[in-house]
Structures are given as C-alpha cells and as structure tokens.
Amino acid sequence: MSEPTGAARRRGPFQVGDQVQLTDPKGRHYTFTLESGKNFHTHKGSFPHDELIGAPEGTVVRTTGNVAYLALRPLLPDYVLSMPRGAAVVYPKDAGQILAMADIFPGARVVEAGVGSGSLSTFLLRAIGDQGMLHSYERRADFAEIAAQNVERYFGAPHPAWRLTVGDLQDNLSDTDVDRVILDMLAPWECLEPVSKALVPGGILCAYVATTTQLARTVEAIREHGTFNEPSAWETMVRTWHVEGLAVRPDHRMIGHTGFLLTARRLADGVEPPMRRRRPAKGAYGEDYVGWGTAKDTGAGKDAGTAKDMAKDTGAAKDVGATDASGGDRRSSGGQDTDTSSGDA
C-alpha cells in the first residue's frame, strides 16, 4: 500500500527539495528549501545546504560566524504562516477548530469557498487524505494560482483529492452528497440555497467570518432558511505562557480575535427545525421581525409572549426610565443628581 501524498516528506533524513526551518538562539525562525550546492546566508554568517542534505531532523548547524541553528522540518502551522500570500490566511488556531468542530474525517467529501492563499485547503487535504474529496472555489484567479503553488509545495506534488475552480460558489456549485461545506467569504448567507442542496442530511455547514455584523446576518439567514438546525457560534483566543524556573506567568501578548466560527447541520428533506423555546431579550429584534421565538412566529405566541408581557417579566417597564439605550445610568458619575444652578441658593 502506497503512502499518503506528502507523508514521505514528513520523515527521514533531509532531502533535496525539503522545506527546512532554522531556529536561532533567540527563537527566530528562518524557512528555506534545500538545494544542492547552495548556501544559506544570514547577517551571522552562512553554511552550505549540503551540510544538511542526508542529515537527520534535529541537527544543529553552525554558520561561519559560529552561530548555532537548530534544523527541523516546519510543522504545518509553521508552514502556513511563512508561505507566500495573496490573501490573508486562516490561522492555525482557527483551522484546528474547523477540523475538530466541523468533524473533518478521512475520506470526507468537502466543499470550500474562499481559498485565499491555500492555508485551510492544506489543512483540509491532510485531514481527508487521498481517498477524500476537496472541491475549492475561489473567485480570484490570482489568489487561486498562489494557493495552488502553496499546496503543491507542501505536499511535494499535486494532491489527488483536490479540485480547484475559479468562480463563485453560488454560480458554479454542482457537487452533490457533500459531507461538509466550509465558507470563508464576505457574504456566506448568499450561498445557503446551493449549499443546502449539496449537503447530505446531517452534513455540516461551517462559516468563518471576521465581524459581528457578518456573524449576526449569517446566523439569522441560517435560521430563516429552515433547512438547518440552530447554529452555534464562537471565537477562540490563544495565550502562551512564560515558564522559567519559578517565573511562571502568562505572556503579555496573545493571539486574540482573528474571526468568528459558526456551524449548523443540515436537516432531512421536508423537516422543519424544532421551535426554539428560549425567549429573546426585549429589544433584541425589530418590530417587523417574524423569526423563531417571537410572538409573530407561527405558534410561538404562547411561548414567547408579547412585548408587554416580556417587559413585565424582566421588570423593564419600571426600570427603563433610569437608564439610557445602552443600559447605563443617565445621571452624573457618583450617582448623585446634577445641580444645574449657577449661584448660591
């Protein structure tokens, strides 16, 4: 049985064409491709590539300036952060969440829209393996070209499970019986109809968006479409720690917001989503909204109640006069009423 595509490049001694990541004494990384007869140059000196060709991973090499560098193959998270970019990449912390929460499995049939520089495509291809299928759609030909080069450079050859189409997903999607759909695009709500037709019952839609307005509109569109269950939305943040003897503390900088993720599962054909029993907060929706959980929703009057009932339940009718629209106290700081007189009483 042959090895999966790219597996041979992940183990064994360094070979010509391998990606090498050097780490200097300050922890800085330098990535390059091994070529026979060439030299690696830094401001701290140089050394020949031939010194690494045939050597095992974890080798330490020294430059002509006697500076030691640790040589390893870059991990996939390292690779996607250092590869050439056309568009912004999906960062490893979000790619890991997508692989886990969208349940990407070996052999899965996956559709991806918004390839960018190929970061997420590379993660997906490694997860589904040679027996899976990844059909990626990218509307910009220049981005698609960069992504194709990055993916091929990582695996060492074109991946047999990958198909790349230049064009909009909503105009070109013809795939059927798809297990997962990943949308990394400006307006994912515009693709719900073709995505719903392509997904198998129980299949997962996963969207990656950058702003709260995109998140809100996508979630509401999924709810109104009626072919998905209640979506889940979240973001992740990564904080590294400094560990040095007794000095164990969080680092001052962290990887904060990069984007929001949301997932929803395709319902069986002809099935209506169960009504949400959770009552929305007063003022969460406009007066013309008729979605789930509101009094205007069919059959929801008893559960959601009227706006007047909600005001009574929350005690808002009595307290609303003391606060502004954001819930803050309209009086001056300190809680005392402001005296507007200009002279002595």
N, C-alpha and C positions, 0 to 999 in steps of 0.2 A: 504494500500500500504506500503510495507516494505521500510525501509530507505536504501539509497545507502550504498554500502560497505564502512565501516570506519567512517560513519557520526556520529554514536553513541559515538565514541571515541573522538569526537571533541567538545563535550559539556557536561554540567552537572558536578556534583562533581567528584573529583578524585577517581579512582577505581584501584583495584589491576591489574597490567599489563599495566597501563597507563605510557606513557613517561612524565616525568616532567623536566622542565628546571628551574633551580635556577639561580637567578641573585644576585650577591653580591654587596656591596656598591660601588665597583669600576667598576661595569658594566660587570664583567666577568661572563660567563655562564658555568653551570655545568648541564649535562643531564644524567638522570638515569631512570630506570624502577622501579615502585612501587612494593614492595613485602612485604607481611605481616610479621611482626616480625623482619625485618632487620633494620639496622641503616645506615644513610648517614654520612660519615666521611670526614672532611677536616682538614687542619692544624689549623683552627679556631674553632675546636670542632666538635660535632656531634649532631644529633637528630634522633628520630625513624621515620621510614616510616609511622607507624600507625598514627602519628600526622597529616599527610596529607590525608590519606585514608578517604573518606567521606567529606573532606573539599572542599569548592568551589575554583575555579581558582582565582588567585589574592590574595591568602592567604600569609601572612608573617610569617615565622617560624624563631625561634632563636636557635642557637646552644648552646652547653654547655659553649662555650666561649662568649656568649651574642652577637653574630654577627647575624644581621638580613639578611634573604634571601627572595626574592620575588619568589613565586612558580606559574608558568604558564605552560600550555602545549606548547611544542615547535611548532612554525609555520613550514610549510613545508620547507621554505628556511632555517630555523634553523636546521631542521632535516637532510636535505641532506648534510649540511656542517659538521655535527657531527657524521654521521653514519659511520660504518666500510667501508674501501675502498679496492678494489682490483686494480682498475684503477682510474685515475683522474675523478672527477665528472663534469657534466655540471653545471656551476654555476647558481644561481637563476636569475641573470641579463640576461643570455643567454636563459635560459629555458622560462622566461617570454616573451622574444622576439619571440621565436619559437611558443609558444602557440598563440600569437597575430598575427604575420606576416604569419604563416602557417595556420592560421584560423582553429585551432583545436576546433571542436564543439561537443556537447553531441551527442553520437550515431555514431561518425565518425569511419570509418574503416581505421586504421593507421598501417603502417609497419615501424619498426625501426630497423636499423642495427648499431651495436656497442653499446651494453648495458652498458658496463663498470661496475660501481657499482650500477646502478639502479636509479640514480638521475632523469634523464629525463623520464625514464619509469614511475616513481611515479607521476611526473607532468602530463604526458600524460594520465595515467589511471584516475586520479582525474578529468581531463577535459572531457574525453569521457564518463565517467560514466559506469554503469553496462550494458547498452544497446549497447555500442560501441564494438570495437574490436581492440586490440593492439597485433600484432604479432611481437615479438622482436627476432632478430638474433644476436647471439654472438659467435664468432669463438673459444673463450677460455672457457673451461668448468669450470675452477676455478673462472673466473670472473662471469660467469652465476650463479654459486652457491651463491656467495656473493650477487649479485643483487637480486636473488630470496628471500634470507633471509631479505634483507633490505626492499623490497617492502612488504613482508608479515608482517614484524614488524610494518610498518607504518599503514597498513590497519587493522591489527589485525587478518587477515585471508587471504588465497589465493584469489586474485581478479578474479571474474568470467569472466572478459573481456580480461584477459591476457593469451597469449600463448608464451612460450619461447623455441626457437630452438637453439641448439648448432651446429654451422656450418656457412659457408659463405653464404651470401645472394645470390650472383650470381649463386651459385650452387644449392640452396635449395628453392628459392622463387617460390611458386606455387599459391599464393594468386591472385585473380582477383577482379575487381571492387573496387579497393582500392582508398580511397579519398585523403590520404596524405602519403607521404614517407619521413622519416627523416633519413638522413645518417650522422652518426658521426663515421667516419672511415678514414684510412690513404689515400685511393685512391678511392674516390666516383665516379670518371669518369669511373671506371671499371664496375660499376653497371647500367649504363644508359640504356642498352638494356633491361634487365629484368624489371627494374623499369618502363620503358616506356610501356611495355606490361601489367604491373599490374595496372597502374593508369587509372582512368576513364578520359574522356575528361574534361578539366577544373581542374583536380586534381593538387595538389601542390607537387613539389619536394623541400625539404629544406635540404641543406647540411651545416654541421658545420665543419670547417677546421681551423687548427692552424696557417698556414704560408701563406705568399703571393704567394709562388710558387704553393702550393696546390690550392689556390683560383684561380689563373690565369689558371691553367690547367683545373680545373673543369668548369670554365665559358666557355673556348674555346671549350671543349668537348661537352658541352650542345649546344652551337651554331652550331657546326658541325653535331651533331646528327640529327637535323632537325625536331624533334617532340615536341619541347618546344618553348615557346615564349622567348623573350630577358630576360635573368636572371638579377636579382637585387642583389647587394652585399653591405654589410655594417658591421660595428662593433659598439659596444656600450661601453661606459665608465660611471662609476658611481662615483660621487664626493659628499661626505657628507659635511654638514655644521655644524660649531660650533655656537650655539646660546646661549649666556649667557649675559643677560642684554643688554648693548649697544655694546658688543663684538659679532658682527655677521659677520662671515667670513667663507670662505671655509676651510675645514680641509686640513692639509698639505699632507695627504696621500689620495689616491683614488684607486678605483678598475679600473685598466686600461685594457690593452689588455688581453683577455683570448682566443678569437678566432674570426674568421670571419663567418658570416652567409650569405647564398645566397638562393634565391627562384626562381623557374621557374614553369610555368604552362603548363600542357600537352595540346597539340593541338588535334583537332579532327583527326581521321584517314584520311590519304590521303591529308591533308592540309599542304602546305608549309608555313613556317614562313614568314611574310612580310619582305621585304628587308629594312635594316637599312639605313636611309638617312644621318646619321651622318658620316662625313668623319674622318677616323682615323688620328692621328697625324703622321707627317713624321717620319719614322723610328720606328713606333710602332710595325710593323710586319716585318718579314724577307722577302727577295725577293721571296721565294718559297711559301709564304702564299697565299691561294686562298679563304679565308673565306669571310664573309659578309663585304661589304663596301670597297672592294679593286678593283683595275682596272681589276684584273684577275677573279673576280667573274662574273658569267654569268649575263649580262645585267647591270652590275654596272659601266661599263667604263665611261658612261656619268656622272653618279652621283659622282663617286669617283675621276675621273680624273687620269692622270698619275702622276708618282712621280715627273716628271719635272714640271707639272702644279702646283702640291702642293707646290713645292719649291718656285715658283713664287708667289703663293697666300700668303704664310707666310713670304715672304721676306727672306727666309732662305738662298737662293743662294748667296746673297750679304754679309750676316752677319756671315755665318758659319765659315769663316776663322778666326774670332776673338775669337772664343770660343773653348773649348775642348769638349770631348764627353759628359760630364755631363752638358754642358751649361755654365760652369764657365769661367771667364776671364783668359787667359793663361799668362797675364802679372803679374808682382810682385804687392803686395799689395800697394794701393795708386794710382794705375792706371798709373804709370809712367814706361816708358821703362827702363829696367835694363842696366846699363853701365857695360860691362864686362872687360873694360880696367883695368890694374893693377897699372898704374902710372899716373902722372900728364900729362895733354895734352901738 
